[in-house]
Amino acid sequence: MEDQEIADASGLEDLEHRTFAFFWETANPANGLVPDRYPTPSFASVAAVGFGLTAYPIGVERGYVTRAQAVERVLATLKFFRDAPQASGAIKATGYKGFYYHFLDMKTGLRFSPKVELSTIDTALFIAGVLVCEGYFDGKTPAEAEIRRIADALYRRVDWAWASRAGGAVALGWTPERGFHPMYWHGYNEAMIIYLLGLGSPTHPLADGAWQRWTTDYELAWGTAHGQTYLRFPPLFGHQFSHVWVDFRGVRDAFMREQGIDYFENTRRATYAQQAYAIENPMHWKGYGATLFGLSASDGPANLRTEWDGKMRQFRRYAARGMGGAETYDDGTLSPSALVSSAPFAPEIVLPAVAELKEHYGAVYSTYGFVDAFNPSFDFDVPIKNGRRIPGLGWVDGDYLGIDEGSTIAMIENYRSDFVWRVMRNSPYLRQGLARAGFSGGWLDKAR
């Protein structure tokens, strides 16, 4: 449960409310589609819809909207995805085999362009939000019963086996023009949720051994960096996204049993490692320190190679940044969402940093909470497509990104009340997926 005094000092209530408003006010109420970014005109992101479906029950619990309002929004969303065309054709479809295209037209809900792939990870993030609604809306009204029926049907429709290949590895995506992406999800990153949902499916499950295929390269990722020994992945979002829906405290698979920790502890260590990296600040970026860190996938100021601090540096627009210097795209750009989403794991270092961020970088906090990114070091007089340069603050983004807003509100609520985790602990599908992956211990071994 939350420490109210700490939460209030960090402004979490105001931040959570503003972030909820992003989903409530920017989504298309007719079909529930959520923009990939805002206010820049944008297509919808199917992953952002999943985060929105996770946010609506939080809004009910916090009193931001009524239960009836949330039911109406959720039903509109689920009905759209139930009825939207699932077809193997090139563009007149929303998805295929139960999966969905990464980006959809905000009005029609159809594949945004021929360049957009059917995305396994973004579908998994969407389905995770669907399952939150199935678990939360447990009332006896016809509307809530319909939510549960449609949510269950959407999950059961996903053909996880179709998207997997030799050894159970799941492809990154598929297009009707080119077939499956040549790369597969394996190692350690944000895609744990794909395998857990796929293994839990009662209709089209991943094969036995899929989790072992996923963990094949764990030994390469396990190591010590900046005083922490853990499964490493440079951007913080890889340590956070699956945790939005899965309470990994006390439950372990075979690999983590050998290491003597769980994935929750692993992410706590990743958070501390990022703070230590920021304190060390090997590239000498402005602002980095004990109360300013958070390297992750985010917007950036510009694609520009120029001299900074006497050395040539590469700045980027959108990139998956991580600690490790130029090789991991550290260009001085920080993600407030990556910082806030670490609150459940290491509140003792994260919450003071959030308070410091709001106090000293006020321009990054606006209508819908924190904008997606900022870079105190970027102060070059060059054309910028998004955001603005502010004297003394560097570059500040002008957009909010749906997936980062979603991680922010969900992780604030998990820190404050365990809400999303409590709902998902009751999902028989998630329990089955964890069991088939070899997880045991903690809440998983307790009767519901």
MIBAFI-942231 format. One record per residue (C-alpha): x, y, z; residue in three letters. Coordinates in steps of 0.05 Angstrom, whole numbers, always signed. Example, Ala and Ser with C-alpha at 12.3 -4.5 7.8 and 13.67 -1.06 7.14 Angstrom:
<pts>
+--------+--------+--------+------+
|   east |  north |     up | rest |
+--------+--------+--------+------+
|   +246 |    -90 |   +156 |  ALA |
|   +273 |    -21 |   +143 |  SER |
+--------+--------+--------+------+
</pts>
This chain:
<pts>
+--------+--------+--------+------+
|   east |  north |     up | rest |
+--------+--------+--------+------+
|     +0 |     +0 |     +0 |  MET |
|    +22 |    +71 |    -13 |  GLU |
|    +58 |   +116 |    +36 |  ASP |
|    +10 |   +175 |    +28 |  GLN |
|    +59 |   +226 |    +53 |  GLU |
|   +112 |   +204 |     +3 |  ILE |
|    +61 |   +199 |    -53 |  ALA |
|    +35 |   +269 |    -40 |  ASP |
|   +105 |   +298 |    -36 |  ALA |
|   +121 |   +269 |   -104 |  SER |
|    +56 |   +293 |   -134 |  GLY |
|    +35 |   +223 |   -155 |  LEU |
|    -39 |   +236 |   -148 |  GLU |
|    -38 |   +296 |   -195 |  ASP |
|     +8 |   +260 |   -243 |  LEU |
|    -36 |   +198 |   -244 |  GLU |
|    -99 |   +239 |   -256 |  HIS |
|    -67 |   +279 |   -313 |  ARG |
|    -41 |   +215 |   -345 |  THR |
|   -109 |   +182 |   -341 |  PHE |
|   -138 |   +243 |   -376 |  ALA |
|    -92 |   +229 |   -435 |  PHE |
|   -129 |   +165 |   -450 |  PHE |
|   -198 |   +191 |   -433 |  TRP |
|   -193 |   +254 |   -474 |  GLU |
|   -150 |   +234 |   -534 |  THR |
|   -180 |   +166 |   -551 |  ALA |
|   -234 |   +162 |   -604 |  ASN |
|   -296 |   +147 |   -562 |  PRO |
|   -331 |   +113 |   -621 |  ALA |
|   -280 |    +57 |   -627 |  ASN |
|   -233 |    +64 |   -568 |  GLY |
|   -171 |    +75 |   -610 |  LEU |
|   -115 |   +113 |   -574 |  VAL |
|    -65 |   +156 |   -613 |  PRO |
|     +7 |   +134 |   -615 |  ASP |
|    +25 |   +206 |   -596 |  ARG |
|     -9 |   +272 |   -581 |  TYR |
|    -17 |   +330 |   -598 |  PRO |
|    +20 |   +316 |   -663 |  THR |
|    -32 |   +285 |   -710 |  PRO |
|    -22 |   +211 |   -706 |  SER |
|    -47 |   +141 |   -723 |  PHE |
|    -70 |    +96 |   -667 |  ALA |
|    -24 |    +47 |   -632 |  SER |
|    -55 |    -20 |   -615 |  VAL |
|     -8 |    -25 |   -555 |  ALA |
|    -32 |    +43 |   -530 |  ALA |
|   -103 |    +16 |   -533 |  VAL |
|    -82 |    -40 |   -487 |  GLY |
|    -53 |    +11 |   -439 |  PHE |
|   -118 |    +51 |   -444 |  GLY |
|   -159 |    -11 |   -426 |  LEU |
|   -113 |    -19 |   -366 |  THR |
|   -122 |    +54 |   -347 |  ALA |
|   -199 |    +57 |   -348 |  TYR |
|   -209 |    +11 |   -288 |  PRO |
|   -156 |    +52 |   -251 |  ILE |
|   -197 |   +114 |   -266 |  GLY |
|   -258 |    +81 |   -235 |  VAL |
|   -219 |    +61 |   -173 |  GLU |
|   -191 |   +132 |   -165 |  ARG |
|   -257 |   +166 |   -179 |  GLY |
|   -235 |   +200 |   -243 |  TYR |
|   -295 |   +171 |   -280 |  VAL |
|   -356 |   +131 |   -260 |  THR |
|   -360 |    +56 |   -270 |  ARG |
|   -415 |    +67 |   -320 |  ALA |
|   -372 |   +114 |   -361 |  GLN |
|   -314 |    +65 |   -361 |  ALA |
|   -360 |     +8 |   -381 |  VAL |
|   -385 |    +48 |   -440 |  GLU |
|   -314 |    +64 |   -464 |  ARG |
|   -289 |     -7 |   -454 |  VAL |
|   -348 |    -38 |   -490 |  LEU |
|   -339 |     +9 |   -549 |  ALA |
|   -266 |    -12 |   -553 |  THR |
|   -277 |    -86 |   -547 |  LEU |
|   -336 |    -87 |   -596 |  LYS |
|   -294 |    -51 |   -647 |  PHE |
|   -238 |   -102 |   -643 |  PHE |
|   -286 |   -159 |   -642 |  ARG |
|   -320 |   -136 |   -706 |  ASP |
|   -260 |   -104 |   -743 |  ALA |
|   -238 |   -144 |   -804 |  PRO |
|   -188 |   -200 |   -792 |  GLN |
|   -161 |   -218 |   -861 |  ALA |
|    -98 |   -238 |   -897 |  SER |
|   -105 |   -182 |   -949 |  GLY |
|    -57 |   -125 |   -957 |  ALA |
|    -91 |    -64 |   -926 |  ILE |
|   -166 |    -71 |   -915 |  LYS |
|   -158 |   -104 |   -848 |  ALA |
|   -146 |    -89 |   -774 |  THR |
|   -112 |   -155 |   -760 |  GLY |
|   -103 |   -228 |   -777 |  TYR |
|   -104 |   -293 |   -737 |  LYS |
|   -125 |   -254 |   -675 |  GLY |
|    -64 |   -208 |   -680 |  PHE |
|    -68 |   -134 |   -697 |  TYR |
|    -29 |    -86 |   -739 |  TYR |
|    +17 |    -42 |   -699 |  HIS |
|    -12 |    +23 |   -725 |  PHE |
|    -85 |    +35 |   -745 |  LEU |
|   -123 |    +92 |   -775 |  ASP |
|   -155 |   +131 |   -717 |  MET |
|   -222 |   +134 |   -752 |  LYS |
|   -229 |    +70 |   -792 |  THR |
|   -186 |    +25 |   -749 |  GLY |
|   -154 |     -6 |   -812 |  LEU |
|    -80 |    -18 |   -823 |  ARG |
|    -49 |    +51 |   -829 |  PHE |
|     -4 |    +36 |   -888 |  SER |
|    +29 |    -22 |   -926 |  PRO |
|    +92 |    -10 |   -884 |  LYS |
|    +57 |    -29 |   -819 |  VAL |
|    +69 |    -99 |   -792 |  GLU |
|    +23 |   -146 |   -755 |  LEU |
|    +58 |   -139 |   -687 |  SER |
|    +64 |   -196 |   -637 |  THR |
|    +88 |   -152 |   -579 |  ILE |
|    +38 |    -97 |   -591 |  ASP |
|    -18 |   -148 |   -595 |  THR |
|     +5 |   -178 |   -529 |  ALA |
|     +4 |   -110 |   -495 |  LEU |
|    -66 |   -100 |   -522 |  PHE |
|    -90 |   -168 |   -499 |  ILE |
|    -61 |   -156 |   -430 |  ALA |
|   -105 |    -94 |   -424 |  GLY |
|   -165 |   -135 |   -449 |  VAL |
|   -153 |   -186 |   -393 |  LEU |
|   -151 |   -130 |   -341 |  VAL |
|   -220 |   -110 |   -363 |  CYS |
|   -245 |   -182 |   -363 |  GLU |
|   -221 |   -190 |   -291 |  GLY |
|   -243 |   -122 |   -265 |  TYR |
|   -313 |   -115 |   -293 |  PHE |
|   -343 |   -173 |   -254 |  ASP |
|   -412 |   -144 |   -243 |  GLY |
|   -478 |   -178 |   -260 |  LYS |
|   -503 |   -123 |   -307 |  THR |
|   -512 |   -143 |   -380 |  PRO |
|   -459 |    -93 |   -401 |  ALA |
|   -406 |   -120 |   -354 |  GLU |
|   -424 |   -191 |   -373 |  ALA |
|   -415 |   -171 |   -446 |  GLU |
|   -346 |   -142 |   -431 |  ILE |
|   -325 |   -209 |   -402 |  ARG |
|   -352 |   -248 |   -461 |  ARG |
|   -319 |   -205 |   -514 |  ILE |
|   -253 |   -200 |   -476 |  ALA |
|   -250 |   -275 |   -469 |  ASP |
|   -265 |   -284 |   -543 |  ALA |
|   -211 |   -235 |   -564 |  LEU |
|   -159 |   -272 |   -522 |  TYR |
|   -180 |   -340 |   -547 |  ARG |
|   -177 |   -317 |   -620 |  ARG |
|   -103 |   -301 |   -618 |  VAL |
|    -65 |   -357 |   -654 |  ASP |
|     +1 |   -355 |   -617 |  TRP |
|    +22 |   -422 |   -648 |  ALA |
|    +16 |   -392 |   -718 |  TRP |
|    +65 |   -337 |   -700 |  ALA |
|   +117 |   -385 |   -671 |  SER |
|   +171 |   -423 |   -707 |  ARG |
|   +224 |   -475 |   -690 |  ALA |
|   +231 |   -487 |   -616 |  GLY |
|   +171 |   -443 |   -600 |  GLY |
|   +205 |   -376 |   -615 |  ALA |
|   +154 |   -322 |   -632 |  VAL |
|   +167 |   -278 |   -693 |  ALA |
|   +170 |   -203 |   -684 |  LEU |
|   +115 |   -193 |   -736 |  GLY |
|    +84 |   -210 |   -803 |  TRP |
|    +60 |   -174 |   -865 |  THR |
|    +18 |   -202 |   -922 |  PRO |
|    +70 |   -175 |   -971 |  GLU |
|   +132 |   -206 |   -939 |  ARG |
|   +109 |   -260 |   -891 |  GLY |
|   +141 |   -268 |   -823 |  PHE |
|   +196 |   -222 |   -797 |  HIS |
|   +263 |   -259 |   -799 |  PRO |
|   +277 |   -243 |   -726 |  MET |
|   +245 |   -275 |   -664 |  TYR |
|   +234 |   -254 |   -593 |  TRP |
|   +287 |   -286 |   -548 |  HIS |
|   +335 |   -266 |   -494 |  GLY |
|   +312 |   -215 |   -442 |  TYR |
|   +270 |   -155 |   -460 |  ASN |
|   +198 |   -129 |   -458 |  GLU |
|   +169 |   -191 |   -493 |  ALA |
|   +161 |   -237 |   -432 |  MET |
|    +87 |   -220 |   -436 |  ILE |
|    +81 |   -252 |   -505 |  ILE |
|   +105 |   -319 |   -480 |  TYR |
|    +64 |   -318 |   -416 |  LEU |
|     +0 |   -302 |   -452 |  LEU |
|    +16 |   -350 |   -509 |  GLY |
|    +31 |   -407 |   -461 |  LEU |
|    -34 |   -394 |   -423 |  GLY |
|    -79 |   -398 |   -484 |  SER |
|   -133 |   -453 |   -482 |  PRO |
|   -143 |   -449 |   -558 |  THR |
|    -78 |   -435 |   -596 |  HIS |
|    -22 |   -442 |   -545 |  PRO |
|    +52 |   -439 |   -554 |  LEU |
|    +86 |   -506 |   -552 |  ALA |
|   +121 |   -537 |   -493 |  ASP |
|   +191 |   -511 |   -490 |  GLY |
|   +173 |   -441 |   -515 |  ALA |
|   +195 |   -408 |   -450 |  TRP |
|   +260 |   -447 |   -451 |  GLN |
|   +271 |   -421 |   -522 |  ARG |
|   +258 |   -350 |   -497 |  TRP |
|   +310 |   -357 |   -442 |  THR |
|   +363 |   -388 |   -487 |  THR |
|   +407 |   -326 |   -487 |  ASP |
|   +398 |   -306 |   -415 |  TYR |
|   +470 |   -325 |   -398 |  GLU |
|   +493 |   -271 |   -446 |  LEU |
|   +450 |   -219 |   -411 |  ALA |
|   +468 |   -239 |   -340 |  TRP |
|   +525 |   -199 |   -311 |  GLY |
|   +548 |   -142 |   -267 |  THR |
|   +543 |    -69 |   -286 |  ALA |
|   +547 |     -7 |   -243 |  HIS |
|   +547 |    -46 |   -179 |  GLY |
|   +488 |    -91 |   -195 |  GLN |
|   +487 |   -163 |   -218 |  THR |
|   +425 |   -177 |   -259 |  TYR |
|   +395 |   -194 |   -327 |  LEU |
|   +415 |   -133 |   -367 |  ARG |
|   +377 |    -96 |   -420 |  PHE |
|   +400 |    -24 |   -434 |  PRO |
|   +332 |    +13 |   -439 |  PRO |
|   +289 |    +12 |   -376 |  LEU |
|   +224 |     -3 |   -413 |  PHE |
|   +248 |    -74 |   -425 |  GLY |
|   +250 |    -83 |   -350 |  HIS |
|   +181 |    -52 |   -340 |  GLN |
|   +129 |    -67 |   -393 |  PHE |
|   +114 |   -140 |   -376 |  SER |
|   +114 |   -121 |   -302 |  HIS |
|    +56 |    -74 |   -314 |  VAL |
|    +10 |   -135 |   -313 |  TRP |
|    +51 |   -190 |   -280 |  VAL |
|    +68 |   -188 |   -206 |  ASP |
|   +135 |   -223 |   -206 |  PHE |
|   +147 |   -215 |   -132 |  ARG |
|   +164 |   -283 |   -102 |  GLY |
|   +150 |   -323 |   -165 |  VAL |
|   +209 |   -352 |   -202 |  ARG |
|   +225 |   -393 |   -264 |  ASP |
|   +283 |   -442 |   -268 |  ALA |
|   +334 |   -388 |   -286 |  PHE |
|   +315 |   -341 |   -229 |  MET |
|   +313 |   -399 |   -179 |  ARG |
|   +386 |   -412 |   -197 |  GLU |
|   +403 |   -338 |   -186 |  GLN |
|   +365 |   -333 |   -120 |  GLY |
|   +324 |   -273 |   -141 |  ILE |
|   +260 |   -259 |   -180 |  ASP |
|   +245 |   -213 |   -239 |  TYR |
|   +219 |   -159 |   -192 |  PHE |
|   +286 |   -157 |   -157 |  GLU |
|   +319 |   -158 |   -225 |  ASN |
|   +283 |    -94 |   -245 |  THR |
|   +299 |    -62 |   -178 |  ARG |
|   +372 |    -75 |   -192 |  ARG |
|   +365 |    -48 |   -263 |  ALA |
|   +336 |    +16 |   -234 |  THR |
|   +394 |    +24 |   -185 |  TYR |
|   +444 |    +10 |   -241 |  ALA |
|   +413 |    +66 |   -282 |  GLN |
|   +419 |   +114 |   -223 |  GLN |
|   +492 |    +93 |   -213 |  ALA |
|   +506 |   +104 |   -287 |  TYR |
|   +475 |   +173 |   -284 |  ALA |
|   +518 |   +191 |   -224 |  ILE |
|   +580 |   +166 |   -260 |  GLU |
|   +558 |   +203 |   -323 |  ASN |
|   +614 |   +178 |   -368 |  PRO |
|   +592 |   +222 |   -427 |  MET |
|   +586 |   +284 |   -382 |  HIS |
|   +514 |   +301 |   -402 |  TRP |
|   +481 |   +359 |   -367 |  LYS |
|   +435 |   +342 |   -309 |  GLY |
|   +451 |   +269 |   -300 |  TYR |
|   +457 |   +249 |   -227 |  GLY |
|   +425 |   +214 |   -167 |  ALA |
|   +359 |   +250 |   -178 |  THR |
|   +359 |   +253 |   -254 |  LEU |
|   +360 |   +189 |   -292 |  PHE |
|   +315 |   +147 |   -337 |  GLY |
|   +343 |   +122 |   -404 |  LEU |
|   +293 |    +85 |   -446 |  SER |
|   +258 |    +83 |   -513 |  ALA |
|   +234 |   +154 |   -524 |  SER |
|   +230 |   +214 |   -569 |  ASP |
|   +293 |   +255 |   -580 |  GLY |
|   +311 |   +324 |   -605 |  PRO |
|   +340 |   +312 |   -675 |  ALA |
|   +381 |   +266 |   -719 |  ASN |
|   +445 |   +307 |   -714 |  LEU |
|   +519 |   +291 |   -710 |  ARG |
|   +556 |   +350 |   -681 |  THR |
|   +610 |   +369 |   -631 |  GLU |
|   +591 |   +372 |   -558 |  TRP |
|   +638 |   +378 |   -499 |  ASP |
|   +697 |   +374 |   -547 |  GLY |
|   +676 |   +308 |   -578 |  LYS |
|   +632 |   +288 |   -637 |  MET |
|   +565 |   +264 |   -612 |  ARG |
|   +506 |   +232 |   -647 |  GLN |
|   +438 |   +259 |   -626 |  PHE |
|   +375 |   +222 |   -647 |  ARG |
|   +300 |   +230 |   -652 |  ARG |
|   +262 |   +168 |   -630 |  TYR |
|   +309 |   +114 |   -605 |  ALA |
|   +315 |    +59 |   -552 |  ALA |
|   +367 |    +92 |   -507 |  ARG |
|   +403 |    +57 |   -451 |  GLY |
|   +462 |    +63 |   -405 |  MET |
|   +528 |    +44 |   -437 |  GLY |
|   +548 |   +106 |   -475 |  GLY |
|   +543 |   +120 |   -550 |  ALA |
|   +538 |    +45 |   -567 |  GLU |
|   +471 |    +43 |   -531 |  THR |
|   +447 |   +110 |   -559 |  TYR |
|   +457 |   +151 |   -497 |  ASP |
|   +453 |   +222 |   -525 |  ASP |
|   +433 |   +259 |   -462 |  GLY |
|   +358 |   +248 |   -473 |  THR |
|   +318 |   +226 |   -412 |  LEU |
|   +249 |   +194 |   -407 |  SER |
|   +206 |   +216 |   -348 |  PRO |
|   +162 |   +154 |   -359 |  SER |
|   +221 |   +108 |   -349 |  ALA |
|   +235 |   +142 |   -283 |  LEU |
|   +164 |   +142 |   -258 |  VAL |
|   +151 |    +70 |   -281 |  SER |
|   +207 |    +48 |   -235 |  SER |
|   +169 |    +71 |   -173 |  ALA |
|   +144 |     +2 |   -151 |  PRO |
|   +214 |    -27 |   -153 |  PHE |
|   +256 |    +27 |   -119 |  ALA |
|   +211 |    +82 |    -91 |  PRO |
|   +265 |   +106 |    -44 |  GLU |
|   +306 |   +132 |   -102 |  ILE |
|   +252 |   +143 |   -154 |  VAL |
|   +202 |   +186 |   -116 |  LEU |
|   +253 |   +239 |    -95 |  PRO |
|   +277 |   +241 |   -167 |  ALA |
|   +205 |   +252 |   -192 |  VAL |
|   +196 |   +309 |   -143 |  ALA |
|   +263 |   +339 |   -165 |  GLU |
|   +244 |   +333 |   -238 |  LEU |
|   +179 |   +371 |   -228 |  LYS |
|   +213 |   +425 |   -187 |  GLU |
|   +273 |   +439 |   -232 |  HIS |
|   +246 |   +420 |   -301 |  TYR |
|   +176 |   +446 |   -296 |  GLY |
|   +168 |   +453 |   -371 |  ALA |
|   +167 |   +378 |   -379 |  VAL |
|   +103 |   +374 |   -337 |  TYR |
|    +38 |   +397 |   -370 |  SER |
|    -33 |   +378 |   -388 |  THR |
|    -25 |   +303 |   -389 |  TYR |
|    +32 |   +297 |   -340 |  GLY |
|   +103 |   +290 |   -364 |  PHE |
|   +118 |   +299 |   -437 |  VAL |
|   +154 |   +240 |   -468 |  ASP |
|   +226 |   +264 |   -463 |  ALA |
|   +275 |   +321 |   -454 |  PHE |
|   +349 |   +334 |   -464 |  ASN |
|   +384 |   +386 |   -420 |  PRO |
|   +447 |   +382 |   -463 |  SER |
|   +415 |   +397 |   -531 |  PHE |
|   +418 |   +471 |   -544 |  ASP |
|   +436 |   +476 |   -617 |  PHE |
|   +405 |   +526 |   -665 |  ASP |
|   +381 |   +474 |   -716 |  VAL |
|   +312 |   +457 |   -743 |  PRO |
|   +271 |   +414 |   -695 |  ILE |
|   +211 |   +375 |   -719 |  LYS |
|   +181 |   +367 |   -650 |  ASN |
|   +187 |   +402 |   -584 |  GLY |
|   +225 |   +465 |   -569 |  ARG |
|   +290 |   +492 |   -541 |  ARG |
|   +285 |   +528 |   -475 |  ILE |
|   +343 |   +569 |   -447 |  PRO |
|   +372 |   +533 |   -387 |  GLY |
|   +331 |   +469 |   -400 |  LEU |
|   +354 |   +448 |   -469 |  GLY |
|   +305 |   +409 |   -513 |  TRP |
|   +236 |   +392 |   -486 |  VAL |
|   +189 |   +346 |   -524 |  ASP |
|   +121 |   +371 |   -548 |  GLY |
|    +87 |   +304 |   -549 |  ASP |
|    +60 |   +251 |   -502 |  TYR |
|    +67 |   +178 |   -525 |  LEU |
|    +11 |   +130 |   -511 |  GLY |
|    +52 |    +70 |   -489 |  ILE |
|    +94 |   +113 |   -442 |  ASP |
|    +33 |   +147 |   -413 |  GLU |
|     +4 |    +77 |   -402 |  GLY |
|    +65 |    +50 |   -366 |  SER |
|    +65 |   +113 |   -323 |  THR |
|     -6 |   +108 |   -297 |  ILE |
|     -4 |    +32 |   -288 |  ALA |
|    +61 |    +32 |   -249 |  MET |
|    +39 |    +91 |   -206 |  ILE |
|    -23 |    +51 |   -187 |  GLU |
|    +17 |    -13 |   -176 |  ASN |
|    +62 |    +25 |   -129 |  TYR |
|     +3 |    +57 |    -93 |  ARG |
|    -43 |     -3 |    -87 |  SER |
|    -20 |    -64 |   -128 |  ASP |
|    -84 |    -54 |   -167 |  PHE |
|    -66 |    -82 |   -236 |  VAL |
|    -26 |   -138 |   -204 |  TRP |
|    -84 |   -157 |   -159 |  ARG |
|   -132 |   -161 |   -217 |  VAL |
|    -85 |   -202 |   -260 |  MET |
|    -66 |   -250 |   -205 |  ARG |
|   -137 |   -277 |   -213 |  ASN |
|   -130 |   -289 |   -287 |  SER |
|   -131 |   -364 |   -300 |  PRO |
|    -97 |   -352 |   -366 |  TYR |
|    -38 |   -315 |   -336 |  LEU |
|    -33 |   -367 |   -281 |  ARG |
|    -32 |   -422 |   -333 |  GLN |
|    +21 |   -386 |   -374 |  GLY |
|    +66 |   -377 |   -313 |  LEU |
|    +57 |   -449 |   -293 |  ALA |
|    +74 |   -475 |   -362 |  ARG |
|   +136 |   -431 |   -363 |  ALA |
|   +158 |   -464 |   -299 |  GLY |
|   +143 |   -409 |   -250 |  PHE |
|   +127 |   -427 |   -178 |  SER |
|   +126 |   -396 |   -109 |  GLY |
|    +94 |   -335 |    -77 |  GLY |
|    +23 |   -317 |    -96 |  TRP |
|    +23 |   -367 |   -153 |  LEU |
|    +22 |   -425 |   -104 |  ASP |
|    -34 |   -396 |    -63 |  LYS |
|   -108 |   -413 |    -75 |  ALA |
|   -146 |   -356 |   -105 |  ARG |
+--------+--------+--------+------+
</pts>
